[in-house]
Amino acid sequence: MSARKQTLLKQHRRQKRIALLLALASLLLMGVLVAWWWVPLLLLAGWVAHEAWFADHLFYAPGDDYSYAFADEVPAFSGRIEAGYLRMDGAIGTADTLILRVHLKANWLGRWLDPYVEIGSDRQDFERGANGCRYLNLSGQQDALTRGALQVRGHFCSIEPTVTLFALNNPDYAEQRLMVIAPHADDAELAAFGLYSRARDVSIVTLTQGEIEAESYRGLGLDHVAAARLKGRLRAWDSLAVPLWGGVPQSQCLQLGYYCLQLSAMQAQPEAAFASRESGEGDIRSVRAANSVQLPGDIDGVPSWRNLVADLVASIEYFQPDVVVSPHPQLDPHSDHVASTQALLAAIGLSRWKPKTLLLYANHLHDNDRWPMGPAGFGIALPPAITALPADGMWSPSLDAAQQLDKAMALAMQHDLQGRLPLKRCIRRLIQRLLVGRRWPATGEDEFFRKAVRRHELFWVRTLGG
């Protein structure tokens, strides 16, 4: 977790504690002045209200505008919503990724129920109480838009009639040699299963074993060290085996074996070794036996930044990708994700082979733990960007129903996304289903089955220097 997100979370929890203390004081006063039996009833009502409406981690005001700085060369078209249909002022030409800037305002119901916009056969949800600039993803619906048949309708919200459409045109990167950088097992599937499963030539490089937070494995009679080692072995296996479901053979997958939440520390001291925080292991070769390529880190097994960058250089030179896919260092706050992309960029600078394009993804956010919002199977609106975020290039390929199901099954194979939810979360979901109308998919209980299995995948596109 990034320092910024830790700060935001601390502020959020402090404000909650203050609100809770004030509420308790008010309840005690009511119990003294009115009747004591009101206190437990109001406590129960307050807890239910919290679980239904105030349990989301939202670290910005719903009235804030999203801010994306599209490059001047990105075609922008004025348009309007008339009688529920989107009308553009000119022909948009050929474009594979369509982003519609709208001003959205939740009505009084949209403060209690999730406001959403229906876009043809799609739906994209936003924060309760949303009031400001938002960006809808119209990718895959160009035919209906061109015919003037694309319906845009707000639910629990209104949309100002005047809109702006950004039309971006990309090559199909699945037709180029592709390398996916996954900080942990499952990151490649969460962000890019739809892309890599139809890629002509793809490699997947997973940087860490994923051994931490192994408490559930202690139920097998293991101590915390043995549990962490088992989890690391299982997730390392996931990183090599699950891509086969998407047509990627094990020979095209590498597991580098570094340790979770240690990459940023490694970056700060490039020559130092950083062993696992939980498994007690310090030799990255323990999970590298199935790799099809000999890497520099195989020589001494030291978990250092120097070895990580050298391993990535060797991977790039061996697979020779034209396109690399990696976490967005400004949007995705996970420290391992940020360090992974920085290690990749350092490796590209040293490599004799130079990829041409960088595709960036975000599996986590600083400001909103529900994005993409709304039910599984629908589109991905652009995430919150309260400070201006460059959006020079963007690519949002579509996934049909069969591809979405395959992606959900790939996630179901990942050991870290299995298991039952804690009782508290089960109760929260029941309350939110009854009072807020939220729905979760039948494919899996982990929140990523809702967030990641969508009709779009979303990548920020950057051109790399030659």
N, C-alpha and C positions, 0 to 999 in steps of 0.2 A: 504494500500500500504506500502511495506517495506521501511526502510530508504535507502537501496541500490537502489531500483527502483526509489525512489524520487530523489536521487542524479543523477542517470543516466538520468532521464527525465529532470532535470534542466540543465544538461550539453547539452543534445540534443537541448533543446529550446534556450539556450544561443548561441550555434553554429548556429542555424537557424537564430537568430536575427542578428548575425554578418554577415552571408552570405546575408541576406536581405538588410542590410544597405549598404554593398559593391555593391550589384546589383543596388540599388536605386541611389547610387552616380554615378555609371557607366551610368545608363539611363539618369540621368540629364545632365551629361557631353555630352552624345550623342545628347540629345535634343538641347544643345547649339551649338555644333560643326557641326551637320549634319542637322537634321530637327525635329521640335517639334513633328510632328505627328507619328514619330517612337516610341515615349515614350509609349503612350497607347497601341499600338500594341504589343510591347515587354513586357509590363506589363501583358497583357492578356496571351501571350504565356508563360511567366514565371510562371504565376499562374496555367495554364493548366499542364505544365510540373511538377510542384510541386505536384499537385493532382494525376497525373499519376504515377510518379516514386519516389517521395521523401516524401510521406505522411506516409509511414510505420514507426513504432517505432522499429528500429533495433539498439540495443545498443552494438554492437560488429562489427568488420570488417568482411565482407563476406569471406575474405581470411583466417579467423581463422579456425583451426581444431576444430572439436568436440572431446571431450576427455572423454571416459568412461573407468573406471578401472574394467574390468571383473575379477572375482575371478579366481585363478589358476585352481580350480576344474571345471570351466565351460568349456565344450569341445569346442575346436577351431579347425577349419578345413581350410586348405589352398585351394584356388580354383582360377579359372581364367574365364574370359569372352572370349569365342571363337566364332566368327561368329555370335555374338549377343545372344549366349546361355551361361548359367552359368554351368560350369563343376567343380565338386568337386574332390579333389584328393583321397578321401576315402569315405566309407559309413558313413553317419551321424547317422544312427540308429534311435531310437525313440526320437522325440522332438516335443513339441507343440509350442515353441516360437523360431523363427529363425531370427537372426539379422545379417545382412551382412555389414561388414565394407568395404567401398570403398573410393577411392580418386576421387573426382568429380571436374571438372573444367568447368565453364561456357564459352561458346564461345561469340563472339561479340554480337550475338542476345540475348544470355542469360544475358546480362547486361541491356537489355531493356524489355525482356519478361521473365516470371518466368521459370527458368530451371526446368525440371522434368525428372524423370526416370520411364520408363514403365517397369513393372515387371509382366510378364504374363498378366493377366486381370486387374492388379492393376496399380496405378500411385501414385508417391510420389514426392511432389514439394519441392523446396529449394529456398534460397535467390537469388535474381538477383546478378550476379557477384560472385557466390559461387566458392570457390577454396580451397579445403582442404578435410580433412577426414569427411565423413558423414556415417550415419548408416541407412540402409534400413531395413524395417520390412517385412520379407518374410513369416511370420506366416500364416498358412492356405494354403500354396502352396508347402508343402513337397512332395506330390505325383508327381507333375510336375518336381520338382527339382531332385527327385530320378530317374525319367525316362530320365533325361537329356533334358527335353522339356521346361524348364523354360527360357523364353526369357527375357533378360535385355538390355534395349536400352535407351540411353540418348537422350533427346530432348533439344536443345539449350545448350547442355553441352556434354562433353566427360567424359568417365570413364576409369581409368587405368585398364588394363586387370587383374592385380593381386589383389585378394580380400581375405578376411578372414570371415568365417562364424562362429558365436557363436550359439550353439544349446543348448537350455535350456529345461529341462523336468520338468513339474509341475503336481501335481494332479489337477483334476477339482475342484476348490474351490467352485463352485456352488453346489457341492454335500455335502459340510460341512455346519455346522451352521454358518451363516454369519451375521455380524452387520456392517452397513454402517454409518459412522459418516459424517454428512453434516453440515458444518458451517452455511449455509443458505439454505432455500428452493431452489431447483433446482440443488444444487451441487451433490446430489446423482444421479439425472437423467443425468446430464452432464457427469459425470465420469463413472457411473456404471449401467445405466439402463439395458444394455444388460446382465450384470452379474446378477443383483438382480432379473430381470424378469424371469430368468430360475432357480433361486436358490431353493433348496429343502426346506430350512428353513432360513428365513431372517428377520431381524429387521432393522429399519431405525431410527436413532436418530438425530434430527435437533436441533442445539444449539441456534440459534437466530431467532428473529421474522422477520428480514429483513425490518425494518420500515423506513430506511433513504432514502434520494433522492426521495421524494414523490411529486416532483413539478407537475408531470402530473395530479395528483389527485386534485390539486387546481383548475383545470378547472371545477370541479363539484361544485364550490362555497364554498370550504372549506378553512379555514386558514391553515397555515403550520403545526400546531399541530394536527388538526383534519385529515389532509391529511396523516400525518405520522402514526397516529393511524389506519386509514383505511387500509393503505398499510400493516402495521404490521399484522392486522387481516387477510387480504387476503392471504399474503404469509405464515402465520402460517397455514391457512386452506389448502393451496397448499401442504405444507409439509406432511399433514395427508391424503389428498384426492388423489393427483396425483399418489402415489405409487399403488393405487388400479388398475390403468391401467396396471401396470406391475404384477398384481396378488398378491400384498402385502396388506393384510387387514389392516384397520385402527388400530386394536388392536395390530399390530406389529410395529406401528409407534409412536414415542414420539416427542413432541415439548417441548423443555426446556424453551423457552421464554426469553432468555437473549437478549442483545441489540447489534446492529451492531456497529462494530468498537470500542467496549469497552472491548473485551476479553483480549487484551494485557495489558491494564491498570488494569484490574482485577487481572491479573497474578502478576503484579508488587506490588499490595497491596491486598493480598489475603482476608483480613477480611473486606475491605471497600466495600461499595455499589456503583455501577456505573449505574445510570439511563440512559434512552435513551437520546441521544443528541438532538433529534428532536420531539419526541412525548410527552415529559413531563412525561412519565410514569416511575415508579420505582418499580413495583411489577410484578415479572415474572409469577405470577399465573393468570394474565389476559388472557393468551392464552393456559392454561393448562387443561381446563375443559374436553376436549375430550381424554386426556391421559388415558390409561387403567391401568396404574401402579402408585401407590403412591410413590413419590420421596421425598428425604430429603428437597429439596428446597420448597416443598409445605407447610412446617411448617410456615416459616416466609416470603417467597416470595422475599427475598433479592437477588439482582443481584450481587453476589460476587463470587470470584474464589473458595472460600471454598465450597459454595453451588454447583457450577458447577462440581467440582471434585467429590463431594459426590453424585450428581445426576448420573454421569457417572459410579461410582462404583456400585450404585444400579441397573443401567441399565444392566451392564455387569453381575452382579450376578443373575438378573432376567432372561435375555435371554440366558445366558451361551454360547456365541459364541465361535466357534473354530477359526474363522478368523474375523479380524476387518479390515475395509477399511477406510482410512483416508487420508487427504492431505499430500503431500510430503513436509516436512518442509524446505528442501534445494532448491527445484525447484519452489514451488508455493509461491510467495512473499506476498500474501494477509495476512495482520496481523491477521485477524480472522482465516484464514486457518492454519497459523503457530501455533497460540495459541490453536486451537482445537486439533491438534495432540499432543501438549505438555500436554494439560489437559487429553487427553486419556491415554498417557503413565503414567502420575501420577496416574490416576485412576486404571490402570492395576497393578501398583506397590502396591496399597492398597487393591485391590480386593481379595476375597477368591477364585474366579474363574479366571483362567489364560488362556486367548486365546493362541493359539500356533503360529499363523501366522499374520503378519501385511502386508496388501496390501496398497501401497501408490499411490496416483494419483496426477496429476497436472492439474487444470483447468485454471491457469494463469501462466505466466512466467515472470521472471525478464527482459529478454533480447530481447524478440521477441513477439509482440502482435498479430502476425498472425499464430503462431503455434497452431495446425497442419496446415501447409501451403497447398494450393491447394484447389480444389473443394470438396464439400461434396460427400460422398459415396466412397471415395478412402481410402487408408491405412494411417496409422500413422507412419511416420518415427520417430526415436528418436529425442527429442528436443535438441536445442543447449545446450551444456555443455562446456563452454570455459575453465573452470578450472576442473580438473579431478573429476568426480562424480562416486562414487562406484556403480557398477551394478552387485553385487553378484548374485542377483536373479531378474528375470523379467518374466512377464506373459502377453501375449497379445492374449486373446481369440477373435475369429472372430464373426461378426454379419452378418447374411444373409440379403437380401433385405427386407424381411418382418419385421425382428427385427429392422432394421434401420428406417423403416417407423414408427413403433410403438414408437421408441425412439423420432423421430421428433415430433410425436403427443403429447407425454408426455411433451416435451419442450413447445409445443404450448399452453398447458394448464397452464403453469406457468405465473402468472401475470407480473412478472418482465421481461419476454422475449416477451411480447406483445407490441402492439403500433407501430406506424409508425416511420421511421427514420427521423431525422432532415433534412431539405432541403439541407444543406451543404453536408451531407453524401450521400444523393441521387445523387447529382451532381457528387460527387467524384466517386461513383460507376459507373455512366454512363460513365465518362471519362475513368476509368480503364477498363471497358468492351470494349470500342471502341479502346483504344490505347494499352492496355496491354493484353487483351484477358481474363481477369478474369471473373469468373462466380459464381453466388450465387444461392442457391436452391430456389425452389418455396414454400417450406414448411414454411418459416418464414423469416422476414427481419433482425432479430437480428443476429449478427456475430456468435453466438454460434450454430446456425443451420448449418452453414458451418463447424465450427471447431469440433463440438462434434458428429455429425452424420456421422460415418465412418464405414469402414468394420472391424476395430479393436477397442478394448479398450485396454488401456495400464496401467499396474500396476508394481511397483517395489516391490519385495517380500523380506520381512525380517522375520527371525525366532525369536520369542520371547522366552525369558528364562522362564523355568517352575516355 
